[in-house]
């Protein structure tokens, strides 16, 4: 009697389907996989070339330094996925940190100062979003203008000087504190990354963000208020930038109008390096996280190798140019919108 062959055939078909799913996933996540491989290579190389690189204290210090970039890069992923960009984040970092320090220095309650600094970031986000989404001005031009305006205000209110923050103010914990040995900034960054990933991949708002970047008119015709979606991505970007400014001010125990210079370049590099398309419609929170860590590892490793810090900007600019080339010329061929 011949044995039935249906079960083995179904099993083989199931295995084939699983393999197909795996190949499809890998194909649509090539940029994320690539930056992950780069991270492993860099981590291994610096571990060999710099003895103190893998020391626990250095790893924790690196996490503390990466945290502000990661916080803003996560929200910048939303902005860039809509085909926008926010160049004002570095200036918001400076003004929010300076405002926090000035208010505490003048005797205001640190909690009130913290809330005002956060509201400041949201307010700049409202300005950016209103001009970009409701008035139709290019986000690049709008945020370039607010970059200059906000930085100018920071210089004006501080006179160009740093303002110290008393160690008695609890907000310094946001930059210097630790919980179970883990830096508080790293914990904040992890929470932001998780929330950002959930919102981006598991909620209607995340789908609207991708749709706004890929085909805004089609999204509008489904009844979605596309202008409101565009406004909100700039608001969360401003909030994230002010959060980063507070973290940096807390870490340095001072607010400075010169903080965050070049910060926007670092953030955009992390996002694009992670596979988010500058043309919109495709983004990856996981890729952004890996991209931010890669930049942090490079900066930390070069410092430990006693390389001039001036080379770090050269390396970051080179990485950004290479990432844009790969993003637009190579990675864009592997599938459509990825989240």
C-alpha positions, 0 to 999 in steps of 0.5 A: 500500500502506497503511503500518502504524500500529502503531509510531506508536501504540505510540510515542504510547502510550509518550509518554503513559505517560511524561507520566502518570508525570511528572504522578503524580510531581509530584502525589505530591511537591507539598510537596517541589516547593513548598518547593523553589520557596520556596527558589529565591525566597528565595535570589534575594530575599536575593541582591538585598537583601543584597550579601554573601549570595551571597559564598562565605564566607557560603554556607559559613558558612550550610552550617556553621550549617544542618548540626546542624539538618539532621542531626537533621531527617533522623532526626526525619522517621523519628520523625514518619512513625511518628506520633510526635515527639521534643521532647527533641532540644534538651536532648540537644544541650545535655547531650551538648555539655556532657558532651563539654566536661566530660570533655575539660576533666577530662583524658579522651581526646577520643575517649572523651568523643565516644563517651560523648556519643553513647551518652548520646543513644542512651540517652535515645532508648531511654528515649523509645522504651521508654515510647512504644513498649512502654508505650504512652504518647504520644510528645509527653508522654514526650519533653516530660518527657525534655526537662525532665529532660535539660535539668535534668541539663545545668544540674546538671552544669555549674552553668549555666556554659559549659565550654571545649574546648581547641583541641588536642582533635581533636573541634573539627574536627567543628565548625570543620574544613574538607575541600577548603574545605567545612566538616566539619559540612556533610560530616557532614550530607550523609552523614547525609542520603544514608544517611537517604534510602537507608534511608527509601526503599530498605530494609524498615525505611523501609517499616516506618516508613511502615507504622507511621505509616499502619496499625500494626495491619496492619503488626503482623499481617504479623509485623513487631515494630512496638514494636522499629521504634518504639524504633529511630526514637527511638534514631537520633533521640537519636544524631542529637541528640547528634551535633548537640550535638558539632558545635555544641560543636566549633564554639563550642569550648565546651559549654553547658547553654543550647545547643539552646534552641528547637532542637526547634521548628526541627527539627520546622518543617523536617520539616513544611515538607518535607511530612512529615505530623504524623499519620504515614504520609507522609514525605519526606527530600528535603523535609526537607533543603529545609525545613532549608535554607529555615530556614537561608537565612531566618535568615542572610538576616535577619541580613545585612539587620540584622533583629533576631534576635528576629524569627527565632523569630517567622518560624519559628513562623509558618512552622510554623503555615503548614506544618501548615495546608498539610500537613493541609488541602491537601497531604494531598489529593495522594496517599497515603504518599510517601517 
